Amino acid sequence: MNVSVSARPVKHSLTLRGHRTSVSLEDAFWQAFRSLAVRRNLTINALAAQIDADRGDVGLASAIRVYVLRDLQAASVQSNG
């Protein structure tokens, strides 16, 4: 697999329950995160707020990456079902 410069984390601002924060994710994760939000009829801020509420002591960027990965894994299991 070819990993390009776009594999570097990119910082984006999010608003979680009225507070601005920034999250750095690789472009592939941003794209998957946006797609996941669209499929669930949520804004990325709303989905990030849900993830934030459930993340415990894990960093938000890490929690988003794991959330995206688990969603992709679940979709893969369903399609191979």
N, CA, C and O atoms as a Maestro MAE file, in Angstrom:
{
 s_m_m2io_version
 :::
 2.0.0
}

f_m_ct {
 s_m_title
 :::
 protein
 m_atom[324] {
  # First column is atom index #
  i_m_mmod_type
  r_m_x_coord
  r_m_y_coord
  r_m_z_coord
  i_m_residue_number
  s_m_chain_name
  s_m_pdb_residue_name
  s_m_pdb_atom_name
  i_m_atomic_number
  :::
  1 25 0.846 -1.172 0.000 1 A "MET " " N  " 7
  2 3 0.000 0.000 0.000 1 A "MET " " CA " 6
  3 2 0.892 1.235 0.000 1 A "MET " " C  " 6
  4 15 1.873 1.301 0.740 1 A "MET " " O  " 8
  5 25 0.553 2.194 -0.819 2 A "ASN " " N  " 7
  6 3 1.313 3.437 -0.912 2 A "ASN " " CA " 6
  7 2 0.764 4.443 0.089 2 A "ASN " " C  " 6
  8 15 -0.400 4.834 0.010 2 A "ASN " " O  " 8
  9 25 1.603 4.860 1.030 3 A "VAL " " N  " 7
  10 3 1.208 5.859 2.016 3 A "VAL " " CA " 6
  11 2 1.815 7.181 1.579 3 A "VAL " " C  " 6
  12 15 3.037 7.310 1.495 3 A "VAL " " O  " 8
  13 25 0.971 8.155 1.301 4 A "SER " " N  " 7
  14 3 1.450 9.435 0.801 4 A "SER " " CA " 6
  15 2 1.472 10.478 1.901 4 A "SER " " C  " 6
  16 15 1.178 10.187 3.061 4 A "SER " " O  " 8
  17 25 1.826 11.700 1.521 5 A "VAL " " N  " 7
  18 3 1.870 12.811 2.464 5 A "VAL " " CA " 6
  19 2 0.504 13.033 3.093 5 A "VAL " " C  " 6
  20 15 0.426 13.524 4.219 5 A "VAL " " O  " 8
  21 25 -0.579 12.686 2.396 6 A "SER " " N  " 7
  22 3 -1.923 12.871 2.946 6 A "SER " " CA " 6
  23 2 -2.166 11.979 4.167 6 A "SER " " C  " 6
  24 15 -3.193 12.103 4.834 6 A "SER " " O  " 8
  25 25 -1.220 11.084 4.455 7 A "ALA " " N  " 7
  26 3 -1.346 10.242 5.637 7 A "ALA " " CA " 6
  27 2 -0.992 11.014 6.905 7 A "ALA " " C  " 6
  28 15 -1.192 10.513 8.012 7 A "ALA " " O  " 8
  29 25 -0.476 12.214 6.755 8 A "ARG " " N  " 7
  30 3 -0.177 13.040 7.925 8 A "ARG " " CA " 6
  31 2 -1.480 13.576 8.510 8 A "ARG " " C  " 6
  32 15 -2.406 13.910 7.770 8 A "ARG " " O  " 8
  33 25 -1.550 13.657 9.826 9 A "PRO " " N  " 7
  34 3 -2.780 14.180 10.443 9 A "PRO " " CA " 6
  35 2 -3.069 15.619 10.009 9 A "PRO " " C  " 6
  36 15 -2.165 16.438 9.843 9 A "PRO " " O  " 8
  37 25 -4.352 15.890 9.834 10 A "VAL " " N  " 7
  38 3 -4.835 17.224 9.475 10 A "VAL " " CA " 6
  39 2 -5.750 17.686 10.594 10 A "VAL " " C  " 6
  40 15 -6.629 16.947 11.036 10 A "VAL " " O  " 8
  41 25 -5.539 18.914 11.050 11 A "LYS " " N  " 7
  42 3 -6.318 19.442 12.168 11 A "LYS " " CA " 6
  43 2 -7.590 20.105 11.653 11 A "LYS " " C  " 6
  44 15 -7.550 20.901 10.715 11 A "LYS " " O  " 8
  45 25 -8.721 19.769 12.276 12 A "HIS " " N  " 7
  46 3 -10.012 20.391 11.983 12 A "HIS " " CA " 6
  47 2 -10.648 20.823 13.300 12 A "HIS " " C  " 6
  48 15 -10.425 20.211 14.344 12 A "HIS " " O  " 8
  49 25 -11.435 21.879 13.231 13 A "SER " " N  " 7
  50 3 -12.149 22.343 14.414 13 A "SER " " CA " 6
  51 2 -13.512 21.688 14.489 13 A "SER " " C  " 6
  52 15 -14.190 21.516 13.475 13 A "SER " " O  " 8
  53 25 -13.907 21.326 15.697 14 A "LEU " " N  " 7
  54 3 -15.228 20.778 15.959 14 A "LEU " " CA " 6
  55 2 -15.849 21.561 17.108 14 A "LEU " " C  " 6
  56 15 -15.146 22.170 17.915 14 A "LEU " " O  " 8
  57 25 -17.169 21.534 17.168 15 A "THR " " N  " 7
  58 3 -17.880 22.132 18.293 15 A "THR " " CA " 6
  59 2 -18.599 21.021 19.035 15 A "THR " " C  " 6
  60 15 -19.479 20.357 18.487 15 A "THR " " O  " 8
  61 25 -18.211 20.826 20.296 16 A "LEU " " N  " 7
  62 3 -18.808 19.792 21.130 16 A "LEU " " CA " 6
  63 2 -19.546 20.453 22.275 16 A "LEU " " C  " 6
  64 15 -18.941 21.062 23.157 16 A "LEU " " O  " 8
  65 25 -20.867 20.325 22.250 17 A "ARG " " N  " 7
  66 3 -21.710 20.920 23.289 17 A "ARG " " CA " 6
  67 2 -21.368 22.391 23.539 17 A "ARG " " C  " 6
  68 15 -21.239 22.830 24.682 17 A "ARG " " O  " 8
  69 25 -21.224 23.137 22.445 18 A "GLY " " N  " 7
  70 3 -20.992 24.574 22.531 18 A "GLY " " CA " 6
  71 2 -19.546 25.002 22.695 18 A "GLY " " C  " 6
  72 15 -19.266 26.200 22.721 18 A "GLY " " O  " 8
  73 25 -18.614 24.058 22.806 19 A "HIS " " N  " 7
  74 3 -17.203 24.398 22.980 19 A "HIS " " CA " 6
  75 2 -16.402 23.970 21.761 19 A "HIS " " C  " 6
  76 15 -16.550 22.852 21.267 19 A "HIS " " O  " 8
  77 25 -15.553 24.871 21.283 20 A "ARG " " N  " 7
  78 3 -14.702 24.560 20.135 20 A "ARG " " CA " 6
  79 2 -13.501 23.742 20.595 20 A "ARG " " C  " 6
  80 15 -12.923 23.990 21.653 20 A "ARG " " O  " 8
  81 25 -13.146 22.771 19.781 21 A "THR " " N  " 7
  82 3 -11.943 21.979 20.016 21 A "THR " " CA " 6
  83 2 -11.378 21.608 18.656 21 A "THR " " C  " 6
  84 15 -12.088 21.658 17.651 21 A "THR " " O  " 8
  85 25 -10.129 21.243 18.619 22 A "SER " " N  " 7
  86 3 -9.544 20.801 17.355 22 A "SER " " CA " 6
  87 2 -9.104 19.354 17.494 22 A "SER " " C  " 6
  88 15 -8.676 18.908 18.558 22 A "SER " " O  " 8
  89 25 -9.223 18.642 16.392 23 A "VAL " " N  " 7
  90 3 -8.874 17.222 16.348 23 A "VAL " " CA " 6
  91 2 -8.008 17.005 15.122 23 A "VAL " " C  " 6
  92 15 -8.321 17.486 14.033 23 A "VAL " " O  " 8
  93 25 -6.917 16.277 15.307 24 A "SER " " N  " 7
  94 3 -6.031 15.941 14.198 24 A "SER " " CA " 6
  95 2 -6.224 14.483 13.816 24 A "SER " " C  " 6
  96 15 -5.989 13.576 14.615 24 A "SER " " O  " 8
  97 25 -6.656 14.275 12.584 25 A "LEU " " N  " 7
  98 3 -6.842 12.929 12.036 25 A "LEU " " CA " 6
  99 2 -6.254 12.887 10.634 25 A "LEU " " C  " 6
  100 15 -6.183 13.909 9.950 25 A "LEU " " O  " 8
  101 25 -5.839 11.719 10.215 26 A "GLU " " N  " 7
  102 3 -5.389 11.530 8.853 26 A "GLU " " CA " 6
  103 2 -6.589 11.706 7.915 26 A "GLU " " C  " 6
  104 15 -7.730 11.444 8.295 26 A "GLU " " O  " 8
  105 25 -6.315 12.150 6.696 27 A "ASP " " N  " 7
  106 3 -7.381 12.445 5.740 27 A "ASP " " CA " 6
  107 2 -8.310 11.250 5.522 27 A "ASP " " C  " 6
  108 15 -9.521 11.428 5.388 27 A "ASP " " O  " 8
  109 25 -7.763 10.048 5.486 28 A "ALA " " N  " 7
  110 3 -8.608 8.852 5.293 28 A "ALA " " CA " 6
  111 2 -9.612 8.704 6.431 28 A "ALA " " C  " 6
  112 15 -10.756 8.310 6.204 28 A "ALA " " O  " 8
  113 25 -9.188 9.018 7.657 29 A "PHE " " N  " 7
  114 3 -10.117 8.946 8.794 29 A "PHE " " CA " 6
  115 2 -11.150 10.059 8.721 29 A "PHE " " C  " 6
  116 15 -12.318 9.830 9.038 29 A "PHE " " O  " 8
  117 25 -10.746 11.269 8.306 30 A "TRP " " N  " 7
  118 3 -11.730 12.347 8.158 30 A "TRP " " CA " 6
  119 2 -12.796 11.952 7.141 30 A "TRP " " C  " 6
  120 15 -13.988 12.146 7.376 30 A "TRP " " O  " 8
  121 25 -12.365 11.402 6.020 31 A "GLN " " N  " 7
  122 3 -13.321 11.004 4.981 31 A "GLN " " CA " 6
  123 2 -14.274 9.926 5.495 31 A "GLN " " C  " 6
  124 15 -15.483 10.014 5.283 31 A "GLN " " O  " 8
  125 25 -13.736 8.917 6.166 32 A "ALA " " N  " 7
  126 3 -14.584 7.844 6.694 32 A "ALA " " CA " 6
  127 2 -15.507 8.369 7.791 32 A "ALA " " C  " 6
  128 15 -16.662 7.954 7.886 32 A "ALA " " O  " 8
  129 25 -15.000 9.281 8.618 33 A "PHE " " N  " 7
  130 3 -15.795 9.868 9.696 33 A "PHE " " CA " 6
  131 2 -16.960 10.675 9.129 33 A "PHE " " C  " 6
  132 15 -18.086 10.577 9.618 33 A "PHE " " O  " 8
  133 25 -16.688 11.468 8.105 34 A "ARG " " N  " 7
  134 3 -17.762 12.244 7.455 34 A "ARG " " CA " 6
  135 2 -18.802 11.321 6.829 34 A "ARG " " C  " 6
  136 15 -20.002 11.560 6.964 34 A "ARG " " O  " 8
  137 25 -18.357 10.283 6.155 35 A "SER " " N  " 7
  138 3 -19.284 9.331 5.530 35 A "SER " " CA " 6
  139 2 -20.150 8.640 6.572 35 A "SER " " C  " 6
  140 15 -21.349 8.448 6.370 35 A "SER " " O  " 8
  141 25 -19.537 8.271 7.683 36 A "LEU " " N  " 7
  142 3 -20.269 7.626 8.766 36 A "LEU " " CA " 6
  143 2 -21.337 8.569 9.316 36 A "LEU " " C  " 6
  144 15 -22.467 8.148 9.562 36 A "LEU " " O  " 8
  145 25 -20.992 9.823 9.506 37 A "ALA " " N  " 7
  146 3 -21.966 10.809 10.007 37 A "ALA " " CA " 6
  147 2 -23.133 10.955 9.030 37 A "ALA " " C  " 6
  148 15 -24.290 11.004 9.450 37 A "ALA " " O  " 8
  149 25 -22.840 11.023 7.743 38 A "VAL " " N  " 7
  150 3 -23.894 11.146 6.732 38 A "VAL " " CA " 6
  151 2 -24.813 9.933 6.771 38 A "VAL " " C  " 6
  152 15 -26.035 10.082 6.734 38 A "VAL " " O  " 8
  153 25 -24.239 8.729 6.847 39 A "ARG " " N  " 7
  154 3 -25.047 7.505 6.899 39 A "ARG " " CA " 6
  155 2 -25.954 7.483 8.114 39 A "ARG " " C  " 6
  156 15 -27.031 6.888 8.073 39 A "ARG " " O  " 8
  157 25 -25.539 8.114 9.180 40 A "ARG " " N  " 7
  158 3 -26.344 8.139 10.408 40 A "ARG " " CA " 6
  159 2 -27.184 9.400 10.539 40 A "ARG " " C  " 6
  160 15 -27.794 9.641 11.581 40 A "ARG " " O  " 8
  161 25 -27.214 10.208 9.477 41 A "ASN " " N  " 7
  162 3 -27.980 11.457 9.458 41 A "ASN " " CA " 6
  163 2 -27.593 12.385 10.611 41 A "ASN " " C  " 6
  164 15 -28.453 12.990 11.251 41 A "ASN " " O  " 8
  165 25 -26.292 12.486 10.862 42 A "LEU " " N  " 7
  166 3 -25.760 13.353 11.903 42 A "LEU " " CA " 6
  167 2 -24.743 14.303 11.301 42 A "LEU " " C  " 6
  168 15 -24.148 14.018 10.262 42 A "LEU " " O  " 8
  169 25 -24.549 15.427 11.959 43 A "THR " " N  " 7
  170 3 -23.420 16.280 11.602 43 A "THR " " CA " 6
  171 2 -22.165 15.655 12.196 43 A "THR " " C  " 6
  172 15 -22.255 14.827 13.102 43 A "THR " " O  " 8
  173 25 -20.997 16.044 11.695 44 A "ILE " " N  " 7
  174 3 -19.781 15.500 12.304 44 A "ILE " " CA " 6
  175 2 -19.637 15.996 13.740 44 A "ILE " " C  " 6
  176 15 -19.079 15.295 14.584 44 A "ILE " " O  " 8
  177 25 -20.140 17.204 14.023 45 A "ASN " " N  " 7
  178 3 -20.098 17.696 15.404 45 A "ASN " " CA " 6
  179 2 -20.964 16.833 16.322 45 A "ASN " " C  " 6
  180 15 -20.554 16.521 17.440 45 A "ASN " " O  " 8
  181 25 -22.151 16.447 15.864 46 A "ALA " " N  " 7
  182 3 -23.045 15.618 16.678 46 A "ALA " " CA " 6
  183 2 -22.445 14.228 16.905 46 A "ALA " " C  " 6
  184 15 -22.502 13.698 18.015 46 A "ALA " " O  " 8
  185 25 -21.873 13.644 15.855 47 A "LEU " " N  " 7
  186 3 -21.260 12.329 16.009 47 A "LEU " " CA " 6
  187 2 -20.037 12.418 16.923 47 A "LEU " " C  " 6
  188 15 -19.829 11.549 17.769 47 A "LEU " " O  " 8
  189 25 -19.236 13.455 16.755 48 A "ALA " " N  " 7
  190 3 -18.071 13.641 17.627 48 A "ALA " " CA " 6
  191 2 -18.507 13.813 19.079 48 A "ALA " " C  " 6
  192 15 -17.841 13.313 19.986 48 A "ALA " " O  " 8
  193 25 -19.604 14.507 19.309 49 A "ALA " " N  " 7
  194 3 -20.113 14.695 20.678 49 A "ALA " " CA " 6
  195 2 -20.535 13.359 21.285 49 A "ALA " " C  " 6
  196 15 -20.305 13.118 22.470 49 A "ALA " " O  " 8
  197 25 -21.150 12.489 20.479 50 A "GLN " " N  " 7
  198 3 -21.528 11.156 20.966 50 A "GLN " " CA " 6
  199 2 -20.287 10.350 21.348 50 A "GLN " " C  " 6
  200 15 -20.239 9.717 22.403 50 A "GLN " " O  " 8
  201 25 -19.300 10.388 20.478 51 A "ILE " " N  " 7
  202 3 -18.051 9.662 20.737 51 A "ILE " " CA " 6
  203 2 -17.368 10.241 21.972 51 A "ILE " " C  " 6
  204 15 -16.861 9.502 22.817 51 A "ILE " " O  " 8
  205 25 -17.358 11.558 22.068 52 A "ASP " " N  " 7
  206 3 -16.738 12.235 23.205 52 A "ASP " " CA " 6
  207 2 -17.386 11.814 24.522 52 A "ASP " " C  " 6
  208 15 -16.696 11.601 25.519 52 A "ASP " " O  " 8
  209 25 -18.700 11.697 24.523 53 A "ALA " " N  " 7
  210 3 -19.428 11.337 25.742 53 A "ALA " " CA " 6
  211 2 -19.099 9.923 26.219 53 A "ALA " " C  " 6
  212 15 -19.199 9.624 27.409 53 A "ALA " " O  " 8
  213 25 -18.705 9.055 25.282 54 A "ASP " " N  " 7
  214 3 -18.460 7.645 25.611 54 A "ASP " " CA " 6
  215 2 -16.980 7.263 25.691 54 A "ASP " " C  " 6
  216 15 -16.667 6.097 25.929 54 A "ASP " " O  " 8
  217 25 -16.069 8.210 25.499 55 A "ARG " " N  " 7
  218 3 -14.664 7.851 25.308 55 A "ARG " " CA " 6
  219 2 -13.871 7.607 26.584 55 A "ARG " " C  " 6
  220 15 -12.780 7.041 26.517 55 A "ARG " " O  " 8
  221 25 -14.372 8.006 27.724 56 A "GLY " " N  " 7
  222 3 -13.612 7.810 28.955 56 A "GLY " " CA " 6
  223 2 -12.340 8.636 28.954 56 A "GLY " " C  " 6
  224 15 -12.369 9.827 28.643 56 A "GLY " " O  " 8
  225 25 -11.209 8.001 29.306 57 A "ASP " " N  " 7
  226 3 -9.956 8.739 29.393 57 A "ASP " " CA " 6
  227 2 -9.095 8.633 28.134 57 A "ASP " " C  " 6
  228 15 -7.908 8.957 28.166 57 A "ASP " " O  " 8
  229 25 -9.685 8.184 27.035 58 A "VAL " " N  " 7
  230 3 -8.995 8.080 25.753 58 A "VAL " " CA " 6
  231 2 -9.081 9.433 25.049 58 A "VAL " " C  " 6
  232 15 -10.102 10.114 25.145 58 A "VAL " " O  " 8
  233 25 -8.033 9.823 24.353 59 A "GLY " " N  " 7
  234 3 -8.052 11.064 23.589 59 A "GLY " " CA " 6
  235 2 -9.137 11.026 22.518 59 A "GLY " " C  " 6
  236 15 -9.470 9.962 21.996 59 A "GLY " " O  " 8
  237 25 -9.684 12.198 22.195 60 A "LEU " " N  " 7
  238 3 -10.783 12.259 21.229 60 A "LEU " " CA " 6
  239 2 -10.365 11.750 19.858 60 A "LEU " " C  " 6
  240 15 -11.116 11.000 19.234 60 A "LEU " " O  " 8
  241 25 -9.201 12.133 19.375 61 A "ALA " " N  " 7
  242 3 -8.751 11.668 18.053 61 A "ALA " " CA " 6
  243 2 -8.643 10.141 18.028 61 A "ALA " " C  " 6
  244 15 -9.073 9.502 17.067 61 A "ALA " " O  " 8
  245 25 -8.078 9.569 19.067 62 A "SER " " N  " 7
  246 3 -7.974 8.110 19.135 62 A "SER " " CA " 6
  247 2 -9.353 7.465 19.196 62 A "SER " " C  " 6
  248 15 -9.598 6.448 18.546 62 A "SER " " O  " 8
  249 25 -10.242 8.053 19.971 63 A "ALA " " N  " 7
  250 3 -11.597 7.513 20.085 63 A "ALA " " CA " 6
  251 2 -12.314 7.553 18.735 63 A "ALA " " C  " 6
  252 15 -13.030 6.614 18.388 63 A "ALA " " O  " 8
  253 25 -12.127 8.624 17.979 64 A "ILE " " N  " 7
  254 3 -12.745 8.718 16.649 64 A "ILE " " CA " 6
  255 2 -12.164 7.653 15.722 64 A "ILE " " C  " 6
  256 15 -12.911 6.982 15.010 64 A "ILE " " O  " 8
  257 25 -10.840 7.490 15.725 65 A "ARG " " N  " 7
  258 3 -10.219 6.471 14.874 65 A "ARG " " CA " 6
  259 2 -10.767 5.079 15.189 65 A "ARG " " C  " 6
  260 15 -11.113 4.328 14.277 65 A "ARG " " O  " 8
  261 25 -10.848 4.734 16.470 66 A "VAL " " N  " 7
  262 3 -11.348 3.414 16.866 66 A "VAL " " CA " 6
  263 2 -12.816 3.265 16.474 66 A "VAL " " C  " 6
  264 15 -13.225 2.198 16.018 66 A "VAL " " O  " 8
  265 25 -13.607 4.315 16.643 67 A "TYR " " N  " 7
  266 3 -15.020 4.288 16.282 67 A "TYR " " CA " 6
  267 2 -15.173 4.021 14.779 67 A "TYR " " C  " 6
  268 15 -15.986 3.194 14.366 67 A "TYR " " O  " 8
  269 25 -14.385 4.727 13.976 68 A "VAL " " N  " 7
  270 3 -14.429 4.537 12.520 68 A "VAL " " CA " 6
  271 2 -14.000 3.121 12.167 68 A "VAL " " C  " 6
  272 15 -14.648 2.463 11.353 68 A "VAL " " O  " 8
  273 25 -12.919 2.645 12.766 69 A "LEU " " N  " 7
  274 3 -12.434 1.297 12.499 69 A "LEU " " CA " 6
  275 2 -13.481 0.247 12.855 69 A "LEU " " C  " 6
  276 15 -13.724 -0.674 12.074 69 A "LEU " " O  " 8
  277 25 -14.094 0.374 14.010 70 A "ARG " " N  " 7
  278 3 -15.120 -0.598 14.423 70 A "ARG " " CA " 6
  279 2 -16.312 -0.577 13.485 70 A "ARG " " C  " 6
  280 15 -16.885 -1.627 13.193 70 A "ARG " " O  " 8
  281 25 -16.695 0.598 13.007 71 A "ASP " " N  " 7
  282 3 -17.796 0.689 12.047 71 A "ASP " " CA " 6
  283 2 -17.442 -0.031 10.749 71 A "ASP " " C  " 6
  284 15 -18.260 -0.762 10.191 71 A "ASP " " O  " 8
  285 25 -16.218 0.181 10.277 72 A "LEU " " N  " 7
  286 3 -15.786 -0.483 9.044 72 A "LEU " " CA " 6
  287 2 -15.700 -1.995 9.231 72 A "LEU " " C  " 6
  288 15 -16.056 -2.760 8.334 72 A "LEU " " O  " 8
  289 25 -15.225 -2.422 10.408 73 A "GLN " " N  " 7
  290 3 -15.173 -3.859 10.691 73 A "GLN " " CA " 6
  291 2 -16.568 -4.469 10.737 73 A "GLN " " C  " 6
  292 15 -16.792 -5.556 10.206 73 A "GLN " " O  " 8
  293 25 -17.501 -3.772 11.371 74 A "ALA " " N  " 7
  294 3 -18.894 -4.269 11.444 74 A "ALA " " CA " 6
  295 2 -19.504 -4.366 10.046 74 A "ALA " " C  " 6
  296 15 -20.200 -5.333 9.737 74 A "ALA " " O  " 8
  297 25 -19.248 -3.376 9.211 75 A "ALA " " N  " 7
  298 3 -19.765 -3.393 7.841 75 A "ALA " " CA " 6
  299 2 -19.161 -4.564 7.052 75 A "ALA " " C  " 6
  300 15 -19.849 -5.198 6.252 75 A "ALA " " O  " 8
  301 25 -17.896 -4.839 7.277 76 A "SER " " N  " 7
  302 3 -17.230 -5.934 6.597 76 A "SER " " CA " 6
  303 2 -17.818 -7.289 7.018 76 A "SER " " C  " 6
  304 15 -18.033 -8.164 6.179 76 A "SER " " O  " 8
  305 25 -18.073 -7.449 8.303 77 A "VAL " " N  " 7
  306 3 -18.685 -8.691 8.803 77 A "VAL " " CA " 6
  307 2 -20.067 -8.875 8.209 77 A "VAL " " C  " 6
  308 15 -20.426 -9.980 7.802 77 A "VAL " " O  " 8
  309 25 -20.856 -7.795 8.153 78 A "GLN " " N  " 7
  310 3 -22.216 -7.880 7.606 78 A "GLN " " CA " 6
  311 2 -22.193 -8.239 6.127 78 A "GLN " " C  " 6
  312 15 -23.017 -9.030 5.668 78 A "GLN " " O  " 8
  313 25 -21.242 -7.658 5.367 79 A "SER " " N  " 7
  314 3 -21.205 -7.938 3.940 79 A "SER " " CA " 6
  315 2 -20.677 -9.340 3.637 79 A "SER " " C  " 6
  316 15 -20.970 -9.909 2.585 79 A "SER " " O  " 8
  317 25 -19.897 -9.889 4.566 80 A "ASN " " N  " 7
  318 3 -19.385 -11.256 4.389 80 A "ASN " " CA " 6
  319 2 -20.267 -12.288 5.063 80 A "ASN " " C  " 6
  320 15 -20.057 -13.493 4.921 80 A "ASN " " O  " 8
  321 25 -21.279 -11.790 5.815 81 A "GLY " " N  " 7
  322 3 -22.168 -12.502 6.656 81 A "GLY " " CA " 6
  323 2 -22.643 -13.811 6.395 81 A "GLY " " C  " 6
  324 15 -23.416 -14.355 7.183 81 A "GLY " " O  " 8
  :::
 }
 m_bond[323] {
  # First column is bond index #
  i_m_from
  i_m_to
  i_m_order
  :::
  1 1 2 1
  2 2 3 1
  3 3 4 2
  4 3 5 1
  5 5 6 1
  6 6 7 1
  7 7 8 2
  8 7 9 1
  9 9 10 1
  10 10 11 1
  11 11 12 2
  12 11 13 1
  13 13 14 1
  14 14 15 1
  15 15 16 2
  16 15 17 1
  17 17 18 1
  18 18 19 1
  19 19 20 2
  20 19 21 1
  21 21 22 1
  22 22 23 1
  23 23 24 2
  24 23 25 1
  25 25 26 1
  26 26 27 1
  27 27 28 2
  28 27 29 1
  29 29 30 1
  30 30 31 1
  31 31 32 2
  32 31 33 1
  33 33 34 1
  34 34 35 1
  35 35 36 2
  36 35 37 1
  37 37 38 1
  38 38 39 1
  39 39 40 2
  40 39 41 1
  41 41 42 1
  42 42 43 1
  43 43 44 2
  44 43 45 1
  45 45 46 1
  46 46 47 1
  47 47 48 2
  48 47 49 1
  49 49 50 1
  50 50 51 1
  51 51 52 2
  52 51 53 1
  53 53 54 1
  54 54 55 1
  55 55 56 2
  56 55 57 1
  57 57 58 1
  58 58 59 1
  59 59 60 2
  60 59 61 1
  61 61 62 1
  62 62 63 1
  63 63 64 2
  64 63 65 1
  65 65 66 1
  66 66 67 1
  67 67 68 2
  68 67 69 1
  69 69 70 1
  70 70 71 1
  71 71 72 2
  72 71 73 1
  73 73 74 1
  74 74 75 1
  75 75 76 2
  76 75 77 1
  77 77 78 1
  78 78 79 1
  79 79 80 2
  80 79 81 1
  81 81 82 1
  82 82 83 1
  83 83 84 2
  84 83 85 1
  85 85 86 1
  86 86 87 1
  87 87 88 2
  88 87 89 1
  89 89 90 1
  90 90 91 1
  91 91 92 2
  92 91 93 1
  93 93 94 1
  94 94 95 1
  95 95 96 2
  96 95 97 1
  97 97 98 1
  98 98 99 1
  99 99 100 2
  100 99 101 1
  101 101 102 1
  102 102 103 1
  103 103 104 2
  104 103 105 1
  105 105 106 1
  106 106 107 1
  107 107 108 2
  108 107 109 1
  109 109 110 1
  110 110 111 1
  111 111 112 2
  112 111 113 1
  113 113 114 1
  114 114 115 1
  115 115 116 2
  116 115 117 1
  117 117 118 1
  118 118 119 1
  119 119 120 2
  120 119 121 1
  121 121 122 1
  122 122 123 1
  123 123 124 2
  124 123 125 1
  125 125 126 1
  126 126 127 1
  127 127 128 2
  128 127 129 1
  129 129 130 1
  130 130 131 1
  131 131 132 2
  132 131 133 1
  133 133 134 1
  134 134 135 1
  135 135 136 2
  136 135 137 1
  137 137 138 1
  138 138 139 1
  139 139 140 2
  140 139 141 1
  141 141 142 1
  142 142 143 1
  143 143 144 2
  144 143 145 1
  145 145 146 1
  146 146 147 1
  147 147 148 2
  148 147 149 1
  149 149 150 1
  150 150 151 1
  151 151 152 2
  152 151 153 1
  153 153 154 1
  154 154 155 1
  155 155 156 2
  156 155 157 1
  157 157 158 1
  158 158 159 1
  159 159 160 2
  160 159 161 1
  161 161 162 1
  162 162 163 1
  163 163 164 2
  164 163 165 1
  165 165 166 1
  166 166 167 1
  167 167 168 2
  168 167 169 1
  169 169 170 1
  170 170 171 1
  171 171 172 2
  172 171 173 1
  173 173 174 1
  174 174 175 1
  175 175 176 2
  176 175 177 1
  177 177 178 1
  178 178 179 1
  179 179 180 2
  180 179 181 1
  181 181 182 1
  182 182 183 1
  183 183 184 2
  184 183 185 1
  185 185 186 1
  186 186 187 1
  187 187 188 2
  188 187 189 1
  189 189 190 1
  190 190 191 1
  191 191 192 2
  192 191 193 1
  193 193 194 1
  194 194 195 1
  195 195 196 2
  196 195 197 1
  197 197 198 1
  198 198 199 1
  199 199 200 2
  200 199 201 1
  201 201 202 1
  202 202 203 1
  203 203 204 2
  204 203 205 1
  205 205 206 1
  206 206 207 1
  207 207 208 2
  208 207 209 1
  209 209 210 1
  210 210 211 1
  211 211 212 2
  212 211 213 1
  213 213 214 1
  214 214 215 1
  215 215 216 2
  216 215 217 1
  217 217 218 1
  218 218 219 1
  219 219 220 2
  220 219 221 1
  221 221 222 1
  222 222 223 1
  223 223 224 2
  224 223 225 1
  225 225 226 1
  226 226 227 1
  227 227 228 2
  228 227 229 1
  229 229 230 1
  230 230 231 1
  231 231 232 2
  232 231 233 1
  233 233 234 1
  234 234 235 1
  235 235 236 2
  236 235 237 1
  237 237 238 1
  238 238 239 1
  239 239 240 2
  240 239 241 1
  241 241 242 1
  242 242 243 1
  243 243 244 2
  244 243 245 1
  245 245 246 1
  246 246 247 1
  247 247 248 2
  248 247 249 1
  249 249 250 1
  250 250 251 1
  251 251 252 2
  252 251 253 1
  253 253 254 1
  254 254 255 1
  255 255 256 2
  256 255 257 1
  257 257 258 1
  258 258 259 1
  259 259 260 2
  260 259 261 1
  261 261 262 1
  262 262 263 1
  263 263 264 2
  264 263 265 1
  265 265 266 1
  266 266 267 1
  267 267 268 2
  268 267 269 1
  269 269 270 1
  270 270 271 1
  271 271 272 2
  272 271 273 1
  273 273 274 1
  274 274 275 1
  275 275 276 2
  276 275 277 1
  277 277 278 1
  278 278 279 1
  279 279 280 2
  280 279 281 1
  281 281 282 1
  282 282 283 1
  283 283 284 2
  284 283 285 1
  285 285 286 1
  286 286 287 1
  287 287 288 2
  288 287 289 1
  289 289 290 1
  290 290 291 1
  291 291 292 2
  292 291 293 1
  293 293 294 1
  294 294 295 1
  295 295 296 2
  296 295 297 1
  297 297 298 1
  298 298 299 1
  299 299 300 2
  300 299 301 1
  301 301 302 1
  302 302 303 1
  303 303 304 2
  304 303 305 1
  305 305 306 1
  306 306 307 1
  307 307 308 2
  308 307 309 1
  309 309 310 1
  310 310 311 1
  311 311 312 2
  312 311 313 1
  313 313 314 1
  314 314 315 1
  315 315 316 2
  316 315 317 1
  317 317 318 1
  318 318 319 1
  319 319 320 2
  320 319 321 1
  321 321 322 1
  322 322 323 1
  323 323 324 2
  :::
 }
}
